[in-house]
């Protein structure tokens, strides 16, 4: 299971270096799915949206803004329909979704992003290449 940012699928402007590496992680997931699938091993990725992290705590402190207000503003700016961020340490959404463990699911990126990024979570289609 790879853990990537949702920006692997839908990068923002002026993020070329990090967007390229994020997309490489998704390509790695799909390639691994093809390579290890015949041995019954699945390879999937979780694509995380806005998460609560130390970098945002520091930025909120630097801006002298309450952390909850900082996250709320970021969620609004990111147009997250659910209007909130994910706290990885306490959130049940961080557990690997059952879909990722399903015997027929491999080569996918499963978005956990509050609905803010369009995505295609269809299984890898080996016939399309």
C-alpha angles and dihedrals in degrees: 000000000000121000113215139160121261086241087077086082103031111026124193125234117275094024100100100135096047093038090055092052092046091051089047088058090054091047089050090054092052093045092049090050089058094045101045100029094088087061092054094257119134125211119197139154134224112215110206125203126197107349130184108249144154093262091062092045089056093046092049090050091048090051091045090234126139109257094235090052091047092053092044091053092047091050091050092047090049089050092233105179092211089050099222145090128237122252101208097197096056106023122103088209088074092066110098105270115245088240090066090056096047112121095237098044118095137136095033136127111218112205121221099180112120089257097294101123126057110231146170110226095176117137118261111283105212091187094062096068 
